[in-house]
Amino acid sequence: MPEHEPEQELGPKIADAFQQQAGAASGPRGSVLAAEARRRVRKRRQGMVMAAAAVVVAASIGGVWNAIGEPSPIASSSRDSSSESAAGSGTESESGSRSPKFVPPAADAACPADHPILRAAGGNAVPRATGLDVEMPVFGMQACRYRLTPGATMLLGQQPFNAGIAQQVVDAIKVLPERNPDLPVFKCTPQTAQPSEAIVLRFDTSAGIREVWVQYDGCDSAGFFTGSRTFGLYAAPLKLFMTGQVRPPGGTYLDALKDW
C-alpha cells in the first residue's frame, strides 16, 4: 500500500481545528472562524489540484517528445537525396543563385547523313514545306556541308551556331537581291551544271527545323534558296557560317566572289 503522508491530512486537520474553535466561540466570532476554515480548506485543495495538473502536463510533454524526438529516417533521406541532386545538377549554389543550365540542341537539328539534298535535282531544289520563312525568328542553326558528286555523296562536315549568329545569318540573307550581278553567268553542259557540293543551313524555329540551301559550285546557279524565294550569293552571310568543317576550299562562284 502507498505510504501515508501526513501533509495530505493538513487540510482536514485545519478544518477540524477551526470547526472546534468556531463551535467553542459564540456570536459573530464563531461565524468568522468557520468562514476562515472553509476558505483555507478551499485554497489548499486548489493548490493540490494545480500541482497535480502540472505533473500531468509534464508527463504528457515528455511522452510526446519521446514519440517525435527521434528524427525520421525517411525525411532525412529525402533531404539528403534532394541536396545531392541539387549539388549534382550544378544549377543552384549555396548562396541560392542559379548557374546557367546547358540546354542541348533539338534532337532533329543535327545534320542527317542521308539528307534530301543528296537526292535532289540540284542544290537549289528545296522542298517548299521545309524552306525557311526569312521573317520567322530563329533560335539556333546547324550548318551542314555535303558532297553531291554522284556515287560519292556524303556529309563532309557540320557546325552548330547559337541563336545570335543564326539570326544574323537570316538578317544578312533576307536583304539580298535575287541575284548578284557581279557573279559570272556560265553556259554549261548538264554534266557540269551539277554542283560538287553545297551547304544546308538548318534553323531551329517555333515551327520546327526549317532550311536554306546554299549553292556556290557548279555552273547552273548560285545563291541562298528557301523553296519559295531566291537570294543572290554574297559574302556577308557566308562569312558568318563558312568556318571549320563547313568551309569549302573553293567553288565555281566562290572563286569569283571576294571576301567570303
Beta strands, then each sheet from edge to edge (+ up, - down):
strand 1: 141-147
strand 2: 154-161
strand 3: 197-205
strand 4: 208-215
strand 5: 223-225
strand 6: 230-231
sheet 1: 2+ 1- 3+ 4- 5+ 6-
end
